[in-house]
Amino acid sequence: MTQDKPAAPPIEAARAAAQAAPEGPHVVEFRNVTKTYYPGTRRAFTAIKDVTFTVEDLPNIGELIAIIGPSGCGKSTVLKMIAGLEPQFPPSSGEVLVLGQPVGAPGADRGMVFQEYTAFDNRTVLDNVAFGLECRGVHRAERHARALEWIRKVGLDPQKDARKYPQQLSGGMKQRVAIARSLILNPRILLMDEPFGALDPMTRLRMQDLLIALWSSSETTVFFVTHSIDEAVFLGDRIYLFSNPPGTIVEQAFAPRPTVPAVEAHAQPEFTERTRYIREKIAKMEKEAGRV
């Protein structure tokens, strides 16, 4: 007889315990990281400067970190450094560590979802979702079975949608495929760069609800870059607010996990107050930078 998996402790208690006595390496750690593009030329531009943060490993719990700030503050640079993608990686100075090890290149422990849908146009939804498993040498029958299950999990119809091609899908459906393609590989870290930015408002809210539902039942740590304050406040367990460029973290905030759909959360006084506070901080920074 198997025993049920014990319920995960509240995230606040888990975070406090991990900070007091960490059981293993941190999920992600930045140590005084600076990135300057085209150093030594007239095009030299420092995107981020002396960025330092630690995301602890919370046993049995995945954390969602939302990154927000003024345009050009280096949000995507941070994400792609974690992924080990050039030209953002390597940093000009400082260290980027994932699971206690310096980042050297992209790895299977990190999945990524971009704003612009990336897929193989000549492959069906089924084969796009199963692509990573195919690269790992998983037998066709098994990878298709697992892909069909993930197609269902992200809210698509395995019978109607699995044989469609990307050009037959709406924007929201394409992003569901992108999320399934990443999560089927069970990455320890999921990096999401404005994944819902091109969607219409109601589809965007539904995708936020889907992400919460998928992520709350996993141990994946999600880094989510967005320009939407509402989105950051709704999704983020913690929120990193970046300064004007060169970007650095000016504030870290923690928020309770949502218990209602996004459309309902937006009407709550606590939600309104959190978004107002961040909006005023960003507006002040943009004014100081002469953008308004």
N, C-alpha and C positions, 0 to 999 in steps of 0.2 A: 504494500500500500504506500503510495507516495504522499508526501505532505505538501500542502499548499505553500507557495513561496510567501514568506512573511511580508506583510505590508511595509512599504517604504516609510521611513519616518518623515515628519514634516521637513520641508527643505531648509527652513531656518535652523532647526536643530542639527540636521546633517551638516550644514555649512559650518556651524559653530564647532561641531566635533572635529570636522576635517581641518579647520584652522588651528585648533588646540593640539591635536595629535594626528597628523596625517598618516593614513595607512599605506600610502604609496605615492608615487610621483604625481605632481600636478598634471592636470590634463593639458593646459597650455600656460606658458610663462614667457612674458616679455621682460627683458632686463635692459633698461636704458637704450631702447632701440631707436635708431635714427635712419632715415632713408633719404638720400639725395640722388636725384636723377641727373644724368649728364654732368657729373662732377668735373670741375676744371674747365668748363666751357661756358659760353655766354648763356647757354640754355639751362644752366644749373638751377635746380629747383628742389628745395627740401620739403617733402610731403609730410613727414612726421618727424618729431624730435623728442628724444628721451622718453619714449613711451614705456611705461612699466606697469605691469598688472599680473595677477596670478588668478587662475581659475582652478580651484581645488577639485580633486576627484571626490565626488559625493557617492558613496557606495549605494548601489541600487537606484540611483536617481540621476536623470539627465537634466542638465541646466541649460536654459536658453539665455544667451547674452545678446542683447540688442545694442548696436553701435549706431550712434546718431550724432550729427553735428552739422555745421555750415558746409556749403558746397566746397569741394576741394580740400577738405581737412584731413584726407588720408584714410578714410574708412575702408575703401576697397584695398588700399595698400596693405593694411593690417591683415585683412582676410587672406589675400594672396600670399603674404609672407608665411602665414600658418600653413597654407597649401603647398608652399615651396615652389611657386610659379614665378618664372622670370617675366618681365624685368624687375618686378617688385622684390623678388628674392634674388640674391641675399641682401641683408641689411648693410648699410654703409658702416654702421657701428652697432654694438650691442649684441645680445643673444636672443634667439627665438627657440624655445624648447617645446616639444610635444611629448607628453608622457615621459618627461624627464630626460629626453635625448635631444640634442641639437638638430634642428631641421636641416636636411641635406638635399631633399628632393621631394616631389610628390610621392604619396604612398597610399596604400589601400585602406589605411586607418582613417583617411580623410576623404569625405565625399564633398562634391561641390555642385550647387545649383545656381545658375546665372539668371540675370533678367532676360537676356535674349535666349530663347529656347535653342538648345544645341542637340541635334540628333542626326541620325542617318536617314535621309529622305527616302532612300531605297529600301528601308527596312520597315516592317510593320511595328505597331505599338508593342506587340508581344516580343518581337526580336530586339527592339530597342531596349525594353526593360530587362531582357535576359542577357544583354550584351556583355556586361561585366562577368557574369557567371560563365559565359562562353569563353571569355579570355582566361578564366581560371581552369578551364578544362572540364567543367561540369557537364555530365551527359545530357544530351538534348531533351530527353523525356523529363528529367529532373528539373532542368533549368526552366523549361516551359511550364511545368506545374507550379514552380515557385513564382514565376513571373505572373501567371494568371492569378495567383493569390494576392500578389501586390497590386495588380491592376484593380482587383476588387477592393483592397484596403484603401486605395486612394480615391475611391468613389466612382470609378469607371465600370462599365458593364463588360465582363470578360467575354460574353457571347457576342455582343455587338461591336465593341471597340477594339478588341485584341487584334483583329485583322486589318484595321484601318492603317493608313499611312499618315505621316505627320501633316501633310497638306490638307487632310480631311478633318483636322481637329481645330477646335477653337483655341484661343489663347489660354484659357483656364485649363482645358483638357491637356494641352501641351505641357503646362507646368506640373500637372498631376503625373504625367508620364516621367518628367524629369525627376520629381521627388521619388517616385517608385524605383527608377533606375539607380538612384543613389542609395536608398534605404535597403534595397534587396541585398546589398553587399554588407550590411550591418556595420557601417563605419563607426568608429569610436567618436569621431567628430564630423559634424555636417556643417559646411560653410555655405551660407546663402547670401548672395550679393544682389540685393534689390529684386528678389524673385517674383514679386507680385506687382512691381512698379508699372508694368504695361497693361495691367488688367483694368476693366471697368470697376467702379466702386463696389458694387454688390458682389461681383465675382471675387474681388480682393478680400472682402470680409469673409466669404465662404471659404476661401483658401486659408485664411488665418485660422478659422475654426478647425479645418482639416489638419493643419500643422499641429495645433495643440492636441488634437485627438491622437495623432500618430506618435508624437514625441512623448506625450505623458505616459505612454505604456512602454517606453524604451529607456535605455541608459545612455543614449546618445547625447553628447553635448553639442548644442547648436549655437553657432555665431551667425547673427542675422544683421546685415547692413541694410539700412533703410533711410530714406529722406522723410518718411512719414512719422511725425511725432505720435499720432494716434496708434499707429502700428507698433512702434517701439514700446509704448506704455502697455498696450494690450498683451503683447507677446513676451516681453522681457521679464525673466526672474531678476536679472540685474541689467542695468542700463549704463553704458559708458557714453558720457557726453564729451565730445571732442571740441577743442578750441578751433579758432581760425588757423589756417596754415601758417607755419608748419604745425600740424596737428599734434596735440598731446591731450591726455585725459584731464579734464578740469573738474569732473565730478563723476562719482559712482553712486548709483541709486539702486535700491532693491525694491521689488514690488511683489505683492501676493499673486499667486497663480490665478488665472481667470476661472470662475465657476459658472459663468453664463456665456452664451454666444457673444461674438464681437458686437453685433448690432445692439444688444441689450447693455453690454458693458459701457458703451459710449455714452449712455444716458445716466450713468451712475455719478453722483457728486464727487466721489473720491477719484474717479477716472478723470473727470473734468478738471479737477484741481491739479492732478499730476501733469496733465498735458499743458495746462496754462503755465505752470512753473517752468517747464522745459522750453515752451515756446517763447516765453519772455527772456530766458537766458540766451537762446539762440538769436533772438531779435536784437538783443543788446550787443552780442558779439558781431553780428553783421553790420550794425550801425557803427561800431568802433572801426570796422574794416572799410567803411565808406561804401557799403553795398546798398544802402537805402537812403 
